[in-house]
């Protein structure tokens, strides 16, 4: 029987909590959360750890240490360009 959305969100949240500090240490990362993965601008039903960045850069322009993982502990990672996030 497949996991429920609630179970998947809980698991993704636990994995995010374990890896948040290492993700936030990457240059350009402004936030980390849980949400639905986006593909070609469309929101899917796949639960993912969402890493928000100021600007996405092409993979060939990144140094090996700058590349974010595509998954963590089996949970997909989705990198989303948000620009700078500032509080008022």
N, C-alpha and C positions, 0 to 999 in steps of 0.2 A: 504494500500500500504506500503511495507516494506521501512525502511529508506535506503537512498543511502549510499554507502561507505563513501562519503564525510561527510554526516551528522553524521554518526557513529564516524568517526575520530574526528570531531569537538567536539562532546559530550565527547568522551574519553579524549580529550585534556583538556577540561574545568574541568572535574572531576580530572584528574591528577594534574592540577594546584592547585586545592583546597587541595589535600592530599599529595603533593610531600614532604613537610617538615616533616610530620609525618612518611612517608615511609622511607625517608633518615635517620631518627633518629634510625632506627633499626640497630642493630649490623650486620656488614657484607654487608649492602646494599651500592653499589657503584654508582648506577645510576637508574633513573626512566624515562621511555619514553612511547611512543605509538607504537604499531606494531601489527603484526599478531600472535596470540597464537600458541604455539607449543604443540603438543601432541605426545609423544613417539618419539621425534626427528624430526617429520614432521611438516612443517608449514601448518596451517589451514587457512581458510578464515575468521576466527573470530577475530574481532578487540579487543585488550586488552590493559590494562595498563601493561607495561613490567617493572618488577622490577629486576634489575641486581644485583646479589650477588656474593661475592668472591667464596663461596662454598655452595652448597645446603647441608642441613643436614636432616636426617630423622626426621619426626614429633615427635616421642617419645623422641628425644634428645633435643628438644626445650622447653624452659620455656614458660608458657602461654603468657607472654609479648613479646616473640620473634616471635610468629607465625604471619605471614603476612596474611592479609585478602584474601579470594578467590575472592571477588568482592568488589567494592566500588560504591555506588549509582547505582547499576545495571550493572556496567561495569566490565567484568571479569578482574582478576589480574593474570598475568602469571609470575612466578618466574623463571629466567633464570640464570644459572651459567656462569659467564664471567671471573672469576679470578679478580685479581687486575687491575684497569684501571689507567694508569699513563700518564701524559703529558710529552712531551719531551722538 
